[in-house]
Amino acid sequence: MFQQQGDSVIKLTRLNRALCVVGMVSSFTAMAEVANKEVMVVTASQTEHPELTAPASVSYITREELDNLVVNDVAEAIKKLPGININPGTSYGRNEIKIRGLSSDYTLLLINGRRINSRDGLLSAYGNDFDLSSIPMSAVERIEVIRGPMSSLYGADALGGVVNVILRKPTEDTQGSVGYQFDGITEGSGGDTNKINAYVSGALIPETLLGNLIVEKSDRDAWRTDKSVNPDTDVLEERDELNLYSNLKWLVNEQQDIDLDLIYSKDDRDADWNNWGTAVNNVQEMERYNIALTHYGYWANFDSRLRYNLDMSELRDDSELNGAVGNIDQTNNTVDAQLSGYLGEHLLTGGAEYRDTKLKNNLTLNTDSVNYSQAAVYLQDEFSLGNLALTLSGRYDDHEVYGGEFSPRAYAVYKISDSWVVKGGVGKAFKAPSLNQYSDSYSVLACRGACSVVGNPDLKAETSLSYELGTSYEAARWGAGLTLFQNDIDDMIQAENWDRVSTELSYFNVAEAEVKGVETMAWVDITDTVSLSANYMYTSAEDKDTKKDLILSPNHTANVQLDWQALENLYAYTSYQYTGSQYVRSGQKLSAYGTMDLGARYEAIENLNLKLGVTNLTNEERDEAATQLDYILKARSVYAGVSYDF
């Protein structure tokens, strides 16, 4: 029934649940073997399903896969999954997650099923990257990605899809690890990254109180290259990060657990930006606290969850473009409750949520602070008619500014056999304008200091009607899938383009936009030790009024990876990523590019792992148009790491 966001297996014996739900094993494969050798995903419905029959287009990446790679944030972790495109949100190394060609504003980021969001304080290009970087990657158990709208469960911002980062839970037995990782760019000056991490987990009171602690420290030097229009400015900003994650789990009795989660993040960045040929210094220092207290109940006929989540971010924004030092505080308080259980043959999941946001910003607000709230209720019904599984859901959101919005969704999964399914659905989703977009009290410096962008109180909320239809097949040694999708978006919000004359810009609604395409994926075990996987997405994203392509939405993206388990203690891979041509805000079309990576992981002695690799092996460069806009691809890099588990 009800599945804890962050747990992998439920409804086992009490002891097994303590060991498997909160346990951390050396790889997710080992955990899956405990759970009848099936990987279960939870984000699609907040109840557990195998990936093949989950009521959505879902993919995931596991702890074991992350350990084989050099990964600095969530965007880098999922960049090779189907339907994902990682685009630079800025020209100095900040990234955004785009799903099926839609803007990163439509990607909802969750941690253990709860929202993490600082966008009202930082805007999209800043907030998304700070959010992604606040999650210590050594704390991640797995990441689940839902491609397609999920507003019927998660509300606004889930118009394009959901990325749910599921963190490690504490274990009954004492275990831990320490690790170090180096990543160095082979040309230009600077760009080296050094990262250390430590993890410890165990029982503070056996079978009653479990806890873990994860510490991750990462420092990256700024990187400069003569490929930049202004070689005296940084292409990658200097970034120093400290991330802490801790979880306490109290196994109250057979029916109840209480979790306390704490995430602390300190993220300091320093860069010299290119401002019309001159260098301006930009320093941003953020501290963030995320605290969640959750009660889980496992009762005779239903499961329950009651949760309080506090997310606080404090930013010091010291840029030569600002004219003053900015002090920006955003506080999100969220209370949510959920029940899940069977009523006859129907698995019902329902809940309610209340979220309050308070923002202070001395640079952009003409008032001391802005405060607004949202409330929501939702209900989902899962039932089967023979081989046809149906999921019907709906959510009503009440926004303090934009009023009520109902988001229904219907999804069907038909099992042709145990290995072959056809599935698809239709759903309505919405996204209310963010504070900086709708409030005329909010004014942001833009155009490299030459203009400001002011909120438009006449904006309408964006709504979409989305469809998808696909089929997937999973055999013992191979699998494949094909999905068609279409999103019809009304009142899409876009920023006005600067004409190099205007000193004040704002936002406006596009009457109608259409994003449609096709995803394909396949994998095959060529031998017992060699496997090949690939995925491809074609996307057409168009403003229906102007007939122009939406910006930063490549028509073609593809990934290919070859994995080789050379020895029992030696794993190696090579991968290729292709990103097609795309338009940018200036109207220029940037050419396609592709990169190749190599990597290997070797267990030298028991529990001591070494890894080596190269990213962008061929030292691929973007075209002249991209270079002129300072969208410069990170040059060939080498990495090395060592970790010891105990």
C-alpha positions in Angstrom: 0.0 0.0 0.0 1.4 3.3 1.1 5.1 3.7 0.3 7.5 5.9 2.2 9.3 8.2 -0.2 12.8 7.1 0.3 12.2 3.5 1.2 12.7 0.6 -1.1 10.6 -2.2 0.3 7.6 -2.2 2.6 5.1 -4.7 4.0 7.7 -7.2 5.0 8.1 -8.6 8.5 8.9 -5.9 11.1 12.5 -7.0 11.2 12.9 -7.1 7.5 11.3 -3.7 7.2 13.8 -2.3 9.6 16.6 -3.9 7.7 15.4 -3.3 4.2 13.5 0.0 4.4 16.1 1.8 6.4 19.0 -0.4 5.4 21.9 0.6 3.1 23.5 -2.3 1.2 26.5 -2.1 -1.0 24.3 -1.8 -4.1 20.7 -1.3 -5.0 20.8 -4.7 -6.8 21.3 -6.4 -3.4 18.3 -4.5 -2.0 16.2 -5.5 -5.0 17.0 -9.2 -4.4 15.5 -8.9 -0.9 12.4 -7.5 -2.5 11.6 -10.5 -4.7 14.2 -9.3 -7.2 12.0 -6.5 -8.4 13.0 -2.8 -8.4 10.0 -0.8 -7.1 9.4 2.9 -7.9 7.1 5.1 -5.9 7.1 8.6 -7.4 4.6 7.8 -10.1 1.7 7.1 -7.7 3.1 7.4 -4.2 2.5 3.6 -4.0 5.0 1.0 -5.1 5.1 -0.4 -8.6 7.7 -2.2 -10.8 9.2 0.2 -13.3 7.5 -1.6 -16.2 4.0 -1.3 -14.9 4.2 2.0 -13.1 1.4 4.4 -14.1 3.8 6.9 -15.8 6.9 7.1 -17.9 9.5 6.5 -15.2 13.3 5.9 -15.0 15.8 5.8 -12.2 19.5 5.7 -11.3 20.8 3.7 -8.4 23.5 4.2 -5.8 25.7 1.6 -7.5 25.5 3.4 -10.8 26.3 6.7 -9.1 29.4 5.1 -7.5 30.8 4.4 -11.0 30.6 8.0 -12.1 32.0 11.4 -11.3 28.8 13.2 -10.2 28.7 16.7 -8.6 24.9 17.3 -8.5 21.6 15.8 -9.4 21.6 17.2 -13.0 24.9 15.4 -13.8 23.5 12.2 -12.2 20.5 11.9 -14.5 21.7 13.5 -17.7 21.9 10.2 -19.5 18.3 9.1 -18.7 15.6 9.1 -21.4 13.8 12.4 -22.0 16.3 14.5 -20.1 18.3 17.4 -21.4 20.7 19.4 -19.2 21.0 22.9 -20.5 23.3 25.7 -19.1 21.0 28.1 -17.2 23.8 30.7 -17.4 27.1 31.1 -19.4 29.3 30.4 -16.3 28.5 26.8 -15.4 25.1 26.6 -13.8 22.8 23.9 -15.1 19.1 23.3 -15.3 17.1 20.1 -15.8 14.7 20.0 -18.7 12.2 17.2 -19.3 10.8 16.5 -22.7 11.8 19.9 -24.1 10.0 21.9 -21.4 11.7 24.7 -19.4 13.4 23.8 -16.1 10.6 25.8 -14.4 8.3 22.9 -15.2 10.6 20.3 -13.4 9.6 19.8 -9.8 12.5 18.7 -7.6 11.7 16.6 -4.5 13.8 15.2 -1.7 12.1 12.0 -0.3 8.9 13.2 -1.8 8.9 16.7 -0.4 9.5 20.0 -2.3 12.8 21.9 -2.3 12.5 25.3 -3.9 14.4 28.6 -3.6 13.3 30.0 -7.0 11.3 32.9 -5.6 14.4 34.2 -4.0 16.8 33.4 -6.8 14.9 33.2 -10.0 15.0 30.1 -12.3 18.6 30.2 -13.5 20.0 30.7 -10.0 17.5 28.8 -7.9 17.5 25.6 -9.8 21.2 25.2 -9.7 21.5 26.1 -6.0 18.7 23.6 -5.3 20.5 20.9 -7.2 23.8 21.5 -5.5 22.3 21.5 -2.0 21.8 17.7 -2.1 25.0 15.7 -1.0 25.4 13.1 -3.7 27.0 10.7 -1.3 23.6 10.7 0.6 21.6 9.6 -2.4 20.1 6.1 -2.5 18.5 6.5 -5.9 16.8 9.1 -8.1 13.5 8.6 -9.8 12.4 10.7 -12.8 8.8 11.0 -14.0 8.6 12.3 -17.5 5.2 14.0 -18.1 2.9 16.1 -15.9 2.1 15.0 -12.4 0.1 18.0 -11.1 -2.7 15.6 -10.0 -0.4 14.4 -7.2 2.2 17.2 -6.7 0.5 20.4 -7.9 2.2 23.4 -9.5 5.6 23.1 -11.1 5.1 19.5 -12.0 3.8 20.4 -15.5 6.8 18.9 -17.2 7.8 16.1 -14.8 9.2 15.3 -11.4 12.7 14.5 -10.1 12.6 12.7 -6.8 15.9 12.3 -4.9 15.6 9.5 -2.4 18.2 9.6 0.3 19.9 6.9 2.4 18.1 5.7 5.5 20.0 4.6 8.6 20.9 0.9 9.1 20.5 -1.5 12.1 24.1 -2.6 11.7 27.1 -0.2 12.0 28.6 0.7 8.7 30.3 3.6 6.9 32.6 4.9 4.2 35.1 7.6 3.4 36.0 8.9 0.0 38.0 11.4 -2.0 37.5 12.5 -5.6 39.5 14.7 -8.0 38.4 16.2 -11.3 40.8 18.3 -13.4 40.3 20.2 -16.6 43.2 19.6 -19.0 43.3 23.0 -20.7 42.8 26.6 -19.8 43.5 27.7 -16.2 41.9 26.4 -13.1 38.8 24.3 -12.9 40.1 21.6 -10.6 37.5 20.1 -8.2 38.4 18.3 -4.9 35.6 16.5 -3.0 35.7 14.5 0.2 32.9 12.6 1.9 32.2 10.5 4.9 29.3 8.3 5.9 28.4 6.5 9.1 25.2 4.7 10.0 24.0 2.4 12.8 21.7 1.7 15.7 21.8 4.2 18.6 19.4 1.9 20.4 19.2 -1.5 18.8 15.9 -2.1 16.9 14.5 1.2 18.3 16.5 4.2 17.3 18.6 4.3 14.1 20.7 7.1 12.8 23.1 8.2 10.0 25.3 11.1 9.2 26.8 12.1 5.8 29.3 14.9 5.3 30.4 16.1 1.9 32.9 18.9 1.2 33.6 20.1 -2.4 35.9 22.9 -3.7 36.2 23.9 -7.3 38.5 26.5 -8.7 37.2 29.0 -11.3 38.0 28.0 -14.9 39.1 30.3 -17.6 39.9 29.6 -21.3 41.1 31.6 -24.2 38.0 30.4 -26.1 35.9 32.9 -24.2 35.1 36.2 -25.8 36.7 37.8 -22.8 39.5 35.5 -21.5 39.8 37.6 -18.4 36.4 36.3 -17.1 35.4 32.9 -15.7 33.6 30.3 -17.7 33.1 28.1 -14.6 32.7 30.0 -11.3 34.6 29.2 -8.2 32.4 27.1 -5.9 32.9 25.9 -2.3 30.3 23.6 -0.9 29.6 21.9 2.4 26.6 19.6 2.6 25.5 17.7 5.7 22.7 15.1 5.8 21.4 13.3 8.9 18.4 11.0 9.5 17.1 9.7 12.8 14.5 6.9 12.7 12.6 5.9 15.8 10.9 2.5 15.4 8.1 3.3 17.9 6.4 -0.1 17.6 5.1 -2.5 15.0 2.7 0.1 13.6 4.6 3.4 13.8 7.9 5.0 12.7 9.0 8.6 13.3 11.7 10.2 11.0 13.7 13.3 11.6 15.6 14.5 8.5 18.1 17.4 8.5 20.0 18.8 5.5 22.4 21.7 5.9 24.1 23.3 2.9 26.6 26.1 2.6 27.3 27.1 -1.0 29.7 30.0 -1.8 30.4 31.1 -5.3 32.8 33.7 -6.8 33.1 34.6 -10.5 34.2 37.4 -12.8 31.4 37.7 -15.4 31.7 39.0 -18.9 29.7 42.2 -19.1 29.9 43.7 -22.6 33.6 43.1 -22.7 34.4 44.1 -19.2 34.8 41.9 -16.1 32.4 42.3 -13.1 32.9 40.4 -9.9 29.9 38.4 -8.6 29.9 36.7 -5.1 27.0 34.7 -3.9 27.0 32.9 -0.5 24.0 30.8 0.5 23.2 28.9 3.7 20.3 26.5 3.7 18.5 24.4 6.3 15.9 21.7 5.5 14.2 20.0 8.4 11.5 17.4 8.1 9.6 15.6 10.9 7.5 12.7 9.6 5.2 10.2 11.3 4.5 6.9 9.4 1.7 4.6 10.5 1.1 1.0 9.3 -2.4 0.2 10.5 -4.6 -2.8 9.9 -6.5 -1.4 6.9 -4.5 1.6 5.8 -1.2 3.4 6.0 -0.7 7.0 7.0 1.8 9.8 6.8 1.9 13.2 8.7 4.8 15.5 7.9 6.1 19.0 8.6 8.8 20.4 6.4 10.8 23.6 6.9 13.0 24.9 4.1 15.0 28.1 4.8 17.6 29.7 2.5 19.7 32.8 3.2 21.6 34.4 0.3 24.2 37.1 0.4 24.3 38.5 -3.2 27.3 40.8 -3.7 27.6 41.7 -7.4 29.2 44.8 -8.9 26.1 44.9 -11.1 23.7 45.3 -8.1 24.9 48.6 -6.8 24.4 47.2 -3.3 24.8 44.0 -1.3 21.6 41.9 -1.4 20.3 40.0 1.6 17.7 37.5 0.5 15.8 35.2 2.9 13.2 32.6 1.8 11.3 30.5 4.2 8.9 27.7 3.1 6.7 26.0 5.7 4.8 22.9 4.6 2.4 20.6 6.4 1.0 17.6 4.6 -0.9 14.4 5.5 -1.7 11.3 3.5 -3.8 8.1 3.8 -3.5 5.0 1.6 -5.5 1.8 1.8 -7.8 -0.6 0.0 -11.5 -0.1 -0.3 -12.6 -3.4 -1.8 -10.5 -3.8 -5.0 -9.6 -0.1 -5.1 -6.3 1.2 -3.7 -7.2 4.8 -2.6 -4.5 7.4 -1.8 -5.6 10.8 -0.6 -4.1 13.7 1.2 -3.9 17.4 1.9 -1.1 20.0 1.9 -0.6 23.5 3.1 2.4 25.6 2.1 3.4 29.1 3.3 6.2 31.1 1.7 7.8 34.2 3.0 10.4 36.2 1.1 12.7 39.1 2.0 14.9 40.8 -0.6 16.3 44.2 -0.2 17.4 44.4 -3.8 14.2 43.5 -5.7 11.2 44.1 -3.4 9.9 47.5 -2.6 8.3 46.2 0.6 9.9 44.6 3.6 8.7 41.2 2.8 6.1 39.2 0.7 4.1 36.3 2.1 1.7 34.0 0.3 0.2 30.6 0.8 -1.2 27.6 -1.1 -3.4 24.7 0.0 -4.4 21.5 -1.8 -6.3 18.3 -1.5 -5.9 15.2 -3.8 -7.3 11.7 -4.3 -6.1 8.8 -6.4 -7.8 5.5 -7.2 -5.9 2.5 -8.5 -7.9 -0.6 -9.7 -7.7 -3.3 -12.3 -10.1 -4.8 -14.9 -8.5 -8.0 -15.8 -5.1 -7.2 -17.4 -6.0 -3.5 -17.5 -4.8 -1.4 -14.6 -6.3 2.1 -14.3 -5.2 5.0 -12.2 -7.5 8.0 -11.8 -6.4 11.0 -9.8 -7.2 14.6 -9.2 -5.9 17.5 -7.2 -7.4 20.8 -6.3 -5.0 23.7 -5.5 -6.1 26.9 -3.9 -3.5 29.7 -4.6 -3.7 32.9 -2.5 -3.2 35.0 -5.7 -4.5 32.8 -8.5 -7.4 31.1 -6.9 -8.4 27.5 -7.4 -7.1 25.0 -10.0 -8.2 21.4 -10.6 -5.8 19.0 -12.1 -7.2 15.6 -13.1 -5.3 12.7 -14.6 -6.2 9.3 -16.1 -3.7 6.6 -16.9 -4.0 3.0 -18.1 -1.5 0.1 -18.2 -2.4 -3.0 -20.2 -0.4 -6.2 -19.7 -0.1 -8.1 -22.9 2.2 -10.5 -21.0 4.4 -10.4 -17.9 7.1 -8.8 -20.0 5.2 -6.6 -22.4 2.9 -3.6 -21.6 1.1 -0.9 -23.4 0.4 2.2 -21.4 -0.7 5.8 -21.8 -2.8 8.5 -20.3 -4.0 12.1 -20.4 -3.6 14.7 -17.7 -4.2 18.4 -17.0 -1.5 20.4 -15.2 -0.9 23.9 -14.2 1.8 26.3 -13.0 1.0 29.5 -11.2 3.4 32.4 -12.0 6.2 32.7 -9.6 6.5 35.7 -7.3 9.1 37.5 -9.5 6.8 37.0 -12.5 3.5 38.3 -11.1 4.4 40.8 -8.4 5.0 44.4 -9.6 6.8 44.8 -6.2 9.5 42.6 -7.6 12.2 44.2 -9.8 15.3 42.3 -10.9 18.4 43.8 -12.5 19.0 42.2 -16.0 20.5 42.8 -19.4 23.9 42.7 -17.7 22.9 45.7 -15.6 21.3 47.8 -18.4 17.7 47.1 -17.6 15.4 45.6 -14.9 12.6 43.0 -15.2 9.4 43.8 -13.3 6.6 41.4 -12.4 3.3 41.6 -14.3 0.2 41.3 -12.1 -2.0 40.7 -15.2 -0.3 37.3 -15.9 -2.5 34.2 -16.1 -1.6 30.9 -14.7 -0.2 28.4 -17.2 -2.2 25.3 -17.9 -1.5 22.2 -20.1 -3.3 19.2 -21.4 -0.9 16.4 -22.0 -1.1 13.0 -23.7 1.2 10.0 -23.9 1.0 6.5 -25.4 3.8 4.0 -25.3 4.8 0.4 -25.1 7.6 -1.3 -23.2 9.1 -4.8 -23.2 11.4 -6.3 -20.6 13.0 -9.8 -21.1 15.8 -11.4 -19.2 18.5 -10.2 -21.5 17.0 -7.3 -23.4 14.4 -4.6 -23.3 13.0 -1.7 -25.3 10.4 1.0 -25.2 8.7 3.6 -27.4 6.6 6.5 -26.2 4.8 9.3 -28.1 3.9 12.5 -26.1 2.3 15.8 -26.6 1.8 18.8 -24.3 -0.6 21.6 -25.3 0.2 24.6 -23.1 -2.0 27.6 -22.8 -0.8 31.0 -21.5 2.9 29.9 -21.3 4.9 32.6 -19.5 7.9 34.1 -21.2 10.1 37.1 -20.6 10.3 40.0 -23.0 13.4 40.2 -25.1 15.7 43.2 -24.7 16.0 45.6 -27.6 19.1 47.2 -26.2 17.1 50.3 -25.6 14.4 49.6 -23.1 15.3 50.0 -19.4 12.3 48.0 -18.1 11.1 44.6 -19.2 8.4 42.3 -18.0 6.7 39.0 -18.6 3.8 38.0 -20.9 1.6 35.0 -21.7 2.1 33.1 -25.0 -1.4 32.2 -26.2 -0.6 28.6 -27.0 2.6 26.5 -27.2 2.9 22.9 -28.3 5.6 20.5 -27.3 5.4 17.0 -28.8 7.8 14.2 -29.6 8.9 10.6 -29.3 11.1 8.8 -26.9 12.8 5.5 -27.6 15.1 3.3 -25.5 16.6 -0.1 -25.6 19.2 -2.2 -23.8 20.7 -5.6 -24.4 23.0 -7.9 -22.5 25.4 -8.8 -25.3 27.2 -11.3 -23.1 27.2 -12.1 -19.4 29.7 -9.3 -18.9 28.9 -6.8 -21.7 25.7 -4.7 -22.0 24.7 -1.9 -24.4 22.0 0.7 -23.7 20.7 3.6 -25.7 17.9 6.2 -25.7 16.8 8.9 -28.2 14.3 11.7 -28.0 12.9 13.8 -30.8 11.2 17.0 -29.6 9.2 19.7 -31.5 8.6 22.7 -29.2 6.8 25.6 -30.9 5.0 28.9 -30.1 1.7 28.3 -32.0 1.2 32.1 -32.5 4.6 33.0 -34.0 5.4 29.5 -35.4 8.9 29.9 -33.8 10.7 27.2 -31.9 10.9 27.6 -28.1 14.4 28.4 -26.9 16.9 26.0 -25.5 14.9 23.0 -26.7 17.0 20.8 -29.0 15.1 18.7 -31.5 17.3 15.7 -31.0 19.0 14.2 -27.9 20.6 10.8 -27.7 22.7 8.7 -25.3 24.6 5.4 -25.9 26.5 3.5 -23.2 28.5 0.3 -23.3 29.1 -1.4 -19.9 31.7 -4.1 -19.3 32.2 -6.1 -16.1 35.7 -7.2 -17.1 36.4 -9.0 -13.9 34.5 -9.6 -10.7 36.3 -6.5 -9.2 36.7 -4.4 -12.4 34.0 -2.5 -14.2 34.4 -0.1 -17.2 32.1 1.9 -19.4 32.2 4.2 -22.4 29.3 6.6 -23.3 28.4 9.1 -25.9 25.9 12.0 -25.5 24.4 14.0 -28.4 22.6 17.3 -28.1 21.0 18.7 -31.2 20.8 22.2 -32.6 18.7 24.7 -30.6 17.7 28.4 -30.5 18.7 30.8 -27.8 16.9 34.0 -26.7 18.8 36.2 -29.1 17.2 34.2 -32.0 20.5 32.5 -32.9 20.6 28.8 -33.7 23.4 26.9 -32.0 24.7 23.8 -33.7 24.6 20.3 -32.4 27.4 18.7 -30.4 28.4 15.4 -28.8 30.7 14.3 -26.1 32.3 10.9 -25.2 33.2 9.7 -21.7 35.3 6.8 -20.4 35.5 5.4 -16.9 36.5 2.4 -14.8 36.0 1.3 -11.2 38.4 -1.3 -9.6 38.1 -3.0 -6.2 41.8 -3.2 -5.3 41.3 -5.1 -2.1 38.0 -5.9 -0.2 36.0 -2.6 0.3 38.7 -0.4 -1.2 37.5 1.0 -4.5 39.4 3.1 -7.1 38.0 4.9 -10.1 39.5 6.6 -13.0 38.0 8.3 -16.1 37.9 11.0 -18.7 35.0 13.2 -19.6 34.7 14.9 -23.0 37.4 12.6 -24.3 37.6 14.1 -27.8 37.7 17.7 -26.3 34.5 18.6 -28.2 33.8 22.4 -28.6 30.6 24.2 -29.3 30.1 26.3 -32.4 31.2 29.9 -32.9 27.7 31.2 -32.1 27.6 29.5 -28.7 31.2 30.6 -28.0 30.3 34.2 -28.7 27.5 33.9 -26.1 29.9 32.3 -23.6 28.1 29.0 -23.7 31.4 27.1 -23.6 31.6 23.4 -23.2 33.7 22.1 -20.4 37.0 20.9 -21.9 38.5 17.4 -21.6 38.7 16.4 -17.9 40.3 13.6 -16.1 39.1 12.3 -12.8 40.2 9.9 -10.1 38.6 8.7 -6.8 39.2 6.4 -3.9 36.7 5.2 -1.3 36.8 2.7 1.6 33.7 1.0 3.0 33.6 -0.5 6.5 
